């Protein structure tokens, strides 16, 4: 072999191996092939899973490449090489039966030489050179040189792929360490979920990434975008989609990764539907699916999909962490309320009660002084009212334990607590109110609304016992899209001057208005009082 040829081969080998990034290596391969084989044009087509060309790298074309249209997809002569991975030399491209011609704007090409590139015994793609300078055909020696370049390219590409995989693992580990650090550092759940979406987007090269989870009180029928990254992220956060029409809902029902044929509604409208690959992976918590991570990208590899599932698993940990922290905060609040309640009962109420006894003793000792007896009697009644109000406050400070399911309670759990309050109030009322609970026991209600509901019901029945002089009462509780508490009695009715202005009534009104509801109290149709507390749940 001539020294000049050996020198050119050595130079080509150095060129091919002179990069670590895959894109650089592919470009170096085509440049080395053009130089070594003295060709005007050279290209390299990477074969995708669907046996079409997913990447096409070229050199030698100086015109406007966009004017040609889309890159080659693996038809004609290129498709022949894909189907039969053998070297191919042609003196005239257009004369071959498989030729399909060139698109408008494509430079004319006549002579052709193609060789397969193998990476670890698998055909990775094909190397093409066309138009040998000087106008002659490619020779058998050129074919051997092309095979040498293809072999060197296979080794360099394998090295670049391993390097890329190593870099990807390092970046993934860095991202996972960052996420774990945020969790251990006590960052808020929404911040960490958004960080997961952002890192999933960066590491997979995706255009968009969202995390969707069920909205409380909708039994999983409505999903909320809890985190988003990439295009339209700020507008997507907080958006609602139905489980039946979204990719996230499909993922949650199946419990496995799912590909979409088009961009799903949780990613919002887009003009590039046909160019995007969309996949959703489940957020698993103890084997159960509680949401989905959905991404849209130009291309997603098998490793990308595995990485997405890893990130989704971390998101599941965050969801569990948020629940555990919310439960801990709830328990701490209950503990603090119980402490305050004990202090009020054991210290304040007892001292007020002792003061009342002392005043009653003064009434007995000064029974002949009518003015003093009246004054002391009024003071004792005021103390009784204060003690009653404090007792009601103590009850309100002990919120019942609701059956919590991600911020929701079941109707059956609420019904049991409502029935307990009604039974408890019967001692003070002197009768047992009629109770109506027209609900499916599996209906869900937000836990905060349920807690307000129970306090309002207790206050309403306490008012009936203290002021109404009633002999019958009815309690109706309805749960669903609208939560309604209705208490009706046959007592004296509401005095005109007391239309919702007392402390207890004002508190019930405030509890409704705080969460966007309304409170109404008026005279019942058949006499007595009708109280209605109504709040939207959803």
C-alpha positions as CSV (number, residue, x, y, z in Angstrom):
1,X,0.0,0.0,0.0
2,X,1.4,3.4,-1.0
3,X,2.8,5.6,1.8
4,X,0.4,8.4,0.8
5,X,-2.6,6.1,1.2
6,X,-1.3,4.9,4.6
7,X,-0.8,8.5,5.6
8,X,-4.4,9.3,4.6
9,X,-5.8,6.3,6.4
10,X,-3.9,7.3,9.6
11,X,-5.1,10.9,9.2
12,X,-8.7,9.7,8.7
13,X,-8.5,7.4,11.8
14,X,-7.2,10.3,13.9
15,X,-10.0,12.5,12.6
16,X,-12.7,9.9,13.4
17,X,-11.4,9.3,16.9
18,X,-10.9,13.0,17.7
19,X,-14.2,13.5,19.6
20,X,-16.1,12.2,22.6
21,X,-19.5,13.7,21.9
22,X,-21.6,11.5,19.6
23,X,-22.6,14.4,17.3
24,X,-19.0,15.4,16.9
25,X,-17.9,11.9,16.1
26,X,-20.5,11.5,13.4
27,X,-19.5,14.7,11.8
28,X,-15.8,13.7,11.9
29,X,-16.7,10.3,10.3
30,X,-18.2,11.9,7.2
31,X,-15.4,14.5,6.9
32,X,-12.8,11.7,7.1
33,X,-14.7,9.6,4.6
34,X,-14.8,12.5,2.1
35,X,-11.2,13.2,2.5
36,X,-9.9,9.6,2.4
37,X,-12.1,8.5,-0.6
38,X,-11.6,11.8,-2.4
39,X,-15.4,12.3,-2.7
40,X,-17.3,15.5,-3.2
41,X,-20.1,14.5,-0.8
42,X,-20.3,12.2,2.2
43,X,-23.0,11.4,4.7
44,X,-23.9,9.0,7.5
45,X,-27.4,7.8,8.2
46,X,-28.3,6.4,11.7
47,X,-31.0,3.8,11.6
48,X,-33.8,4.1,14.1
49,X,-36.0,1.4,15.7
50,X,-38.5,1.7,12.9
51,X,-35.7,0.9,10.3
52,X,-35.9,4.5,9.0
53,X,-33.2,7.1,9.2
54,X,-33.5,9.0,12.5
55,X,-30.3,11.0,12.1
56,X,-28.6,12.2,8.9
57,X,-25.1,13.9,9.0
58,X,-23.5,15.2,5.8
59,X,-20.7,17.2,4.4
60,X,-19.8,18.8,1.0
61,X,-23.1,20.5,0.4
62,X,-22.7,24.3,0.3
63,X,-26.2,25.4,-0.7
64,X,-29.3,26.0,1.4
65,X,-30.0,22.5,2.9
66,X,-33.5,23.7,4.1
67,X,-34.5,24.2,0.4
68,X,-34.3,20.5,-0.2
69,X,-37.0,19.7,2.4
70,X,-36.9,17.1,5.1
71,X,-33.8,14.9,5.5
72,X,-33.6,11.5,3.8
73,X,-35.9,8.9,5.5
74,X,-34.3,5.7,4.0
75,X,-36.0,5.3,0.7
76,X,-34.5,4.2,-2.6
77,X,-30.8,3.4,-2.6
78,X,-30.5,4.3,1.0
79,X,-33.3,2.0,1.9
80,X,-31.6,-0.8,-0.1
81,X,-28.6,-0.5,2.2
82,X,-30.7,-0.6,5.3
83,X,-32.4,-3.8,4.2
84,X,-29.2,-5.4,3.0
85,X,-26.3,-4.4,5.1
86,X,-23.6,-5.0,2.5
87,X,-21.2,-2.6,0.7
88,X,-22.7,-1.1,-2.5
89,X,-20.8,0.6,-5.4
90,X,-22.6,2.2,-8.3
91,X,-21.2,4.0,-11.3
92,X,-24.5,5.7,-12.0
93,X,-27.0,6.2,-9.2
94,X,-29.9,7.0,-11.5
95,X,-29.6,3.7,-13.5
96,X,-30.2,1.4,-10.4
97,X,-33.7,-0.1,-10.2
98,X,-34.1,1.1,-6.6
99,X,-33.3,4.7,-7.4
100,X,-36.2,7.1,-6.7
101,X,-34.4,10.3,-7.9
102,X,-33.6,13.4,-6.0
103,X,-35.9,16.1,-4.6
104,X,-35.9,19.6,-6.0
105,X,-32.9,21.6,-4.9
106,X,-30.7,18.5,-4.3
107,X,-27.3,18.6,-6.0
108,X,-26.7,16.2,-8.8
109,X,-24.9,13.0,-7.9
110,X,-23.7,10.2,-10.1
111,X,-21.1,7.8,-8.6
112,X,-21.9,6.2,-5.2
113,X,-20.3,4.0,-2.5
114,X,-22.1,2.8,0.6
115,X,-20.9,0.7,3.6
116,X,-22.6,-0.4,6.8
117,X,-21.3,0.8,10.2
118,X,-21.6,-1.8,12.9
119,X,-21.5,-1.1,16.6
120,X,-21.1,-4.3,18.7
121,X,-22.3,-6.5,15.9
122,X,-25.4,-4.4,15.4
123,X,-25.9,-2.3,12.2
124,X,-25.9,1.2,13.6
125,X,-26.2,3.0,10.3
126,X,-24.6,3.4,6.9
127,X,-21.7,5.5,5.4
128,X,-22.3,7.0,2.0
129,X,-19.9,8.9,-0.4
130,X,-20.8,10.2,-3.8
131,X,-19.2,11.9,-6.8
132,X,-15.6,10.9,-6.8
133,X,-13.5,13.8,-7.6
134,X,-12.0,13.6,-11.1
135,X,-15.2,12.0,-12.5
136,X,-14.1,8.4,-12.3
137,X,-16.0,5.6,-10.5
138,X,-15.2,4.3,-7.0
139,X,-12.9,1.3,-7.2
140,X,-12.7,-1.9,-5.3
141,X,-9.8,-0.3,-3.3
142,X,-12.1,2.6,-2.4
143,X,-14.6,0.0,-1.2
144,X,-12.0,-1.5,1.1
145,X,-11.0,2.0,2.4
146,X,-14.7,2.7,3.0
147,X,-15.0,-0.5,5.1
148,X,-11.9,0.6,7.1
149,X,-13.5,4.0,7.8
150,X,-16.8,2.2,8.7
151,X,-14.9,-0.1,11.1
152,X,-13.1,2.9,12.7
153,X,-16.4,4.8,12.9
154,X,-18.0,1.8,14.7
155,X,-15.4,1.8,17.4
156,X,-15.4,5.6,17.7
157,X,-19.3,5.7,17.8
158,X,-19.3,2.9,20.5
159,X,-16.8,4.9,22.6
160,X,-18.9,8.1,22.2
161,X,-22.1,6.2,23.1
162,X,-20.5,4.8,26.3
163,X,-19.1,8.2,27.1
164,X,-22.5,9.8,26.6
165,X,-24.2,7.1,28.8
166,X,-21.6,7.7,31.5
167,X,-22.2,11.5,31.3
168,X,-25.9,10.9,31.4
169,X,-25.6,8.7,34.5
170,X,-23.5,11.4,36.2
171,X,-26.0,14.1,35.3
172,X,-28.8,11.9,36.5
173,X,-27.1,11.1,39.7
174,X,-26.4,14.9,40.2
175,X,-30.1,15.6,39.6
176,X,-31.3,12.9,42.0
177,X,-28.8,14.1,44.6
178,X,-30.2,17.6,44.2
179,X,-33.8,16.4,44.5
180,X,-32.9,14.3,47.6
181,X,-31.2,17.3,49.1
182,X,-34.3,19.5,48.6
183,X,-36.4,16.8,50.3
184,X,-34.1,16.4,53.3
185,X,-33.8,20.1,53.5
186,X,-37.5,20.5,54.1
187,X,-38.4,22.3,50.9
188,X,-42.0,22.7,50.1
189,X,-43.6,19.8,48.0
190,X,-44.6,22.0,45.0
191,X,-41.0,23.3,44.7
192,X,-39.6,19.8,44.7
193,X,-42.2,18.6,42.2
194,X,-41.3,21.4,39.8
195,X,-37.6,20.6,40.3
196,X,-38.3,17.0,39.3
197,X,-40.2,18.2,36.2
198,X,-37.3,20.6,35.3
199,X,-34.6,17.9,35.6
200,X,-36.6,15.4,33.7
201,X,-37.0,17.9,30.9
202,X,-33.3,18.8,30.8
203,X,-31.9,15.2,30.9
204,X,-34.2,13.9,28.2
205,X,-34.0,17.0,26.0
206,X,-37.8,17.2,26.1
207,X,-39.9,20.2,25.2
208,X,-42.4,19.9,28.0
209,X,-42.8,18.0,31.3
210,X,-45.7,18.0,33.7
211,X,-46.7,16.1,36.8
212,X,-50.4,15.4,37.3
213,X,-52.2,14.1,40.3
214,X,-55.9,13.7,41.3
215,X,-57.7,16.8,42.6
216,X,-59.0,16.2,46.1
217,X,-62.8,15.4,46.5
218,X,-63.2,14.4,42.8
219,X,-62.5,10.6,43.4
220,X,-59.8,10.8,40.7
221,X,-62.2,12.0,37.9
222,X,-60.3,15.3,37.7
223,X,-56.6,15.7,37.6
224,X,-54.5,18.8,38.4
225,X,-51.2,19.8,36.9
226,X,-49.1,20.1,40.1
227,X,-45.8,20.8,38.4
228,X,-44.6,21.9,34.9
229,X,-41.4,22.7,33.1
230,X,-40.6,23.8,29.6
231,X,-43.0,25.4,27.1
232,X,-46.1,27.1,28.7
233,X,-45.0,25.9,32.2
234,X,-46.4,28.9,34.0
235,X,-49.8,28.7,32.4
236,X,-50.1,24.9,32.8
237,X,-49.5,24.8,36.5
238,X,-52.9,24.4,38.3
239,X,-54.7,23.5,35.1
240,X,-57.4,20.8,35.4
241,X,-58.0,17.9,33.0
242,X,-60.4,15.0,33.1
243,X,-58.9,11.5,33.8
244,X,-61.0,10.0,30.9
245,X,-59.5,12.3,28.2
246,X,-55.9,12.7,29.4
247,X,-52.8,10.6,29.0
248,X,-52.2,11.0,32.8
249,X,-55.5,9.3,33.5
250,X,-54.7,6.4,31.1
251,X,-51.3,6.0,32.9
252,X,-53.0,6.0,36.3
253,X,-55.6,3.4,35.2
254,X,-53.0,1.1,33.7
255,X,-50.2,1.6,36.2
256,X,-47.5,1.4,33.4
257,X,-45.8,3.7,31.0
258,X,-48.0,4.8,28.0
259,X,-47.2,6.5,24.7
260,X,-49.6,9.0,23.1
261,X,-50.4,9.3,19.5
262,X,-50.9,13.1,19.9
263,X,-50.0,15.7,22.5
264,X,-52.5,15.2,25.4
265,X,-54.6,18.0,27.0
266,X,-52.4,18.3,30.1
267,X,-49.6,19.7,27.9
268,X,-51.8,22.3,26.4
269,X,-52.3,23.3,22.7
270,X,-49.3,23.0,20.4
271,X,-48.6,23.5,16.7
272,X,-46.0,20.7,16.6
273,X,-48.1,17.6,17.4
274,X,-46.7,15.5,14.6
275,X,-43.0,16.2,15.6
276,X,-43.3,15.3,19.2
277,X,-43.1,11.9,21.0
278,X,-45.2,11.9,24.2
279,X,-45.0,9.4,27.0
280,X,-46.4,9.2,30.5
281,X,-45.0,7.2,33.4
282,X,-46.8,6.4,36.7
283,X,-46.1,7.9,40.1
284,X,-46.0,4.8,42.3
285,X,-46.5,4.9,46.0
286,X,-46.3,1.5,47.7
287,X,-47.3,-0.2,44.5
288,X,-50.3,2.1,43.9
289,X,-50.5,4.8,41.2
290,X,-51.1,8.3,42.5
291,X,-50.3,10.4,39.5
292,X,-48.2,10.6,36.3
293,X,-45.1,12.3,34.9
294,X,-45.8,13.2,31.2
295,X,-43.2,14.5,28.8
296,X,-43.2,15.5,25.1
297,X,-39.9,15.4,23.2
298,X,-38.6,15.2,19.6
299,X,-37.0,11.8,20.5
300,X,-37.0,9.6,23.6
301,X,-34.6,6.6,23.9
302,X,-35.1,3.5,26.0
303,X,-32.6,5.0,28.5
304,X,-34.7,8.3,28.6
305,X,-37.8,6.3,29.4
306,X,-36.0,4.4,32.3
307,X,-34.8,7.8,33.6
308,X,-38.3,9.2,33.5
309,X,-39.6,6.3,35.6
310,X,-36.8,6.9,38.1
311,X,-37.8,10.6,38.3
312,X,-41.5,9.6,38.6
313,X,-40.6,7.3,41.5
314,X,-38.9,10.2,43.2
315,X,-42.0,12.3,42.6
316,X,-44.0,9.5,44.4
317,X,-41.7,9.8,47.4
318,X,-42.4,13.5,47.4
319,X,-46.1,12.9,47.4
320,X,-45.8,10.5,50.3
321,X,-43.5,13.0,52.1
322,X,-46.0,15.8,51.7
323,X,-48.8,13.6,53.1
324,X,-46.7,12.5,56.0
325,X,-45.7,16.1,56.8
326,X,-49.3,17.3,56.5
327,X,-50.4,14.5,58.8
328,X,-47.7,15.4,61.3
329,X,-48.7,19.1,61.2
330,X,-52.3,18.0,61.8
331,X,-51.4,15.9,64.7
332,X,-49.2,18.6,66.2
333,X,-52.1,21.1,65.8
334,X,-54.5,18.6,67.5
335,X,-52.1,18.1,70.3
336,X,-51.7,21.9,70.8
337,X,-55.5,22.4,70.7
338,X,-55.9,19.6,73.2
339,X,-53.4,21.3,75.5
340,X,-55.2,24.6,75.2
341,X,-58.6,22.8,75.8
342,X,-57.3,21.2,79.0
343,X,-55.9,24.5,80.3
344,X,-59.2,26.2,79.6
345,X,-61.2,23.4,81.3
346,X,-58.9,22.7,84.2
347,X,-57.9,26.3,85.0
348,X,-60.2,28.9,83.6
349,X,-63.6,27.1,83.9
350,X,-62.8,25.8,87.4
351,X,-61.9,29.3,88.6
352,X,-65.0,30.8,87.0
353,X,-67.1,28.1,88.6
354,X,-65.6,28.8,92.0
355,X,-66.3,32.5,91.6
356,X,-69.9,31.7,90.7
357,X,-70.3,29.6,93.9
358,X,-68.9,32.5,96.0
359,X,-71.4,34.9,94.4
360,X,-74.2,32.5,95.1
361,X,-73.1,32.3,98.7
362,X,-73.3,36.1,98.9
363,X,-76.8,36.0,97.5
364,X,-77.8,33.6,100.4
365,X,-76.2,35.8,103.0
366,X,-77.8,39.0,101.7
367,X,-81.2,37.7,100.7
368,X,-82.9,40.7,102.3
369,X,-81.2,43.1,99.9
370,X,-83.2,42.9,96.7
371,X,-81.0,45.1,94.6
372,X,-77.8,43.2,95.5
373,X,-79.6,39.9,94.9
374,X,-80.6,41.0,91.4
375,X,-77.1,42.3,90.6
376,X,-75.4,39.2,91.9
377,X,-78.0,36.9,90.1
378,X,-77.3,38.6,86.8
379,X,-73.5,38.3,87.4
380,X,-73.9,34.5,88.1
381,X,-76.0,34.1,84.9
382,X,-73.3,35.9,82.9
383,X,-70.6,33.6,84.4
384,X,-72.8,30.6,83.4
385,X,-73.0,32.0,79.8
386,X,-69.2,32.5,79.8
387,X,-68.6,28.9,81.0
388,X,-71.0,27.6,78.3
389,X,-69.1,29.5,75.6
390,X,-65.7,28.3,76.9
391,X,-67.0,24.7,76.9
392,X,-68.2,25.2,73.3
393,X,-64.7,26.5,72.4
394,X,-63.1,23.5,74.1
395,X,-65.2,21.2,72.0
396,X,-64.3,23.2,68.8
397,X,-60.6,22.8,69.7
398,X,-60.9,19.0,69.5
399,X,-61.5,18.4,65.8
400,X,-62.5,14.8,65.1
401,X,-60.1,12.5,63.3
402,X,-61.3,12.4,59.7
403,X,-60.5,9.5,57.4
404,X,-57.8,11.3,55.3
405,X,-57.2,10.3,51.7
406,X,-54.9,12.9,50.3
407,X,-56.8,15.8,51.9
408,X,-60.2,14.2,51.6
409,X,-62.6,12.3,53.9
410,X,-65.1,9.7,53.0
411,X,-68.8,10.3,53.5
412,X,-69.1,7.3,55.7
413,X,-66.5,8.7,58.0
414,X,-68.2,12.1,58.2
415,X,-71.6,10.5,58.7
416,X,-70.3,8.5,61.7
417,X,-69.0,11.8,63.3
418,X,-72.2,13.6,62.5
419,X,-74.3,10.9,64.1
420,X,-72.1,11.1,67.2
421,X,-72.6,14.8,67.5
422,X,-76.4,14.4,67.1
423,X,-76.5,11.7,69.7
424,X,-74.3,13.8,72.1
425,X,-76.7,16.8,71.7
426,X,-79.8,14.8,72.6
427,X,-78.9,15.0,76.3
428,X,-79.0,18.8,76.3
429,X,-82.0,18.9,73.9
430,X,-84.1,16.4,75.8
431,X,-84.9,14.6,72.5
432,X,-83.0,13.0,69.6
433,X,-83.1,15.0,66.4
434,X,-84.1,13.3,63.2
435,X,-81.0,12.7,61.1
436,X,-81.0,12.5,57.2
437,X,-77.7,11.6,55.4
438,X,-78.6,11.2,51.7
439,X,-75.2,10.2,50.3
440,X,-73.2,7.3,48.9
441,X,-70.8,6.3,51.7
442,X,-67.9,6.4,49.2
443,X,-68.4,10.1,48.3
444,X,-65.4,12.2,49.1
445,X,-65.3,15.6,50.7
446,X,-62.3,17.9,51.5
447,X,-61.1,17.4,55.0
448,X,-61.0,21.1,55.8
449,X,-64.7,21.5,54.7
450,X,-65.6,18.4,56.8
451,X,-63.9,19.9,59.9
452,X,-65.9,23.2,59.5
453,X,-69.1,21.2,58.9
454,X,-68.8,19.3,62.2
455,X,-68.0,22.5,64.2
456,X,-71.0,24.3,62.6
457,X,-73.3,21.4,63.4
458,X,-72.3,21.2,67.0
459,X,-72.8,25.0,67.4
460,X,-76.2,24.9,65.6
461,X,-77.5,22.1,67.9
462,X,-76.1,23.9,71.0
463,X,-78.1,27.0,70.0
464,X,-81.2,25.0,69.7
465,X,-80.7,23.5,73.1
466,X,-80.0,26.9,74.7
467,X,-82.5,29.2,73.0
468,X,-85.2,27.5,71.0
469,X,-87.3,25.7,73.7
470,X,-87.9,23.1,70.9
471,X,-89.4,19.7,71.2
472,X,-88.2,18.4,67.8
473,X,-85.4,19.1,65.3
474,X,-84.1,17.7,62.1
475,X,-80.5,17.5,60.8
476,X,-79.7,17.0,57.1
477,X,-76.2,16.7,55.8
478,X,-75.5,16.4,52.1
479,X,-72.0,15.9,50.6
480,X,-70.9,16.2,47.0
481,X,-70.1,19.1,44.7
482,X,-71.9,21.2,47.3
483,X,-71.7,20.5,51.0
484,X,-74.9,21.4,52.9
485,X,-75.8,21.3,56.6
486,X,-79.4,22.1,57.4
487,X,-80.8,22.2,60.9
488,X,-84.5,22.9,61.5
489,X,-86.4,23.1,64.8
490,X,-90.0,23.7,66.0
491,X,-89.0,26.1,68.8
492,X,-89.7,29.8,69.5
493,X,-88.2,31.0,66.2
494,X,-85.5,33.5,65.6
495,X,-86.2,37.0,67.1
496,X,-85.9,39.7,64.5
497,X,-83.0,41.4,66.3
498,X,-81.0,38.1,66.4
499,X,-80.8,37.5,62.6
500,X,-77.3,36.1,62.6
501,X,-75.5,38.6,64.7
502,X,-74.7,36.5,67.8
503,X,-71.2,35.3,68.4
504,X,-72.1,31.7,67.6
505,X,-74.0,32.7,64.5
506,X,-71.3,35.1,63.3
507,X,-68.8,32.3,63.7
508,X,-70.8,29.9,61.5
509,X,-71.2,32.7,58.9
510,X,-67.4,33.4,59.0
511,X,-66.6,29.6,58.6
512,X,-68.8,29.6,55.4
513,X,-67.5,32.8,53.9
514,X,-63.8,31.9,54.6
515,X,-64.0,29.0,52.2
516,X,-66.3,30.6,49.7
517,X,-69.7,29.4,51.0
518,X,-72.8,31.1,52.5
519,X,-74.8,30.9,55.7
520,X,-78.5,31.6,56.1
521,X,-80.8,31.5,59.2
522,X,-84.5,32.4,59.1
523,X,-87.9,31.3,60.4
524,X,-89.0,27.9,59.3
525,X,-92.2,27.5,57.3
526,X,-94.0,25.7,60.1
527,X,-92.6,27.8,62.9
528,X,-89.2,27.5,64.6
529,X,-85.8,28.2,63.0
530,X,-84.2,27.0,59.9
531,X,-80.4,27.2,59.6
532,X,-78.5,26.4,56.4
533,X,-74.7,26.3,55.9
534,X,-73.6,25.7,52.3
535,X,-70.1,25.4,50.7
536,X,-68.9,24.4,47.2
537,X,-66.5,21.4,47.2
538,X,-64.5,21.6,44.0
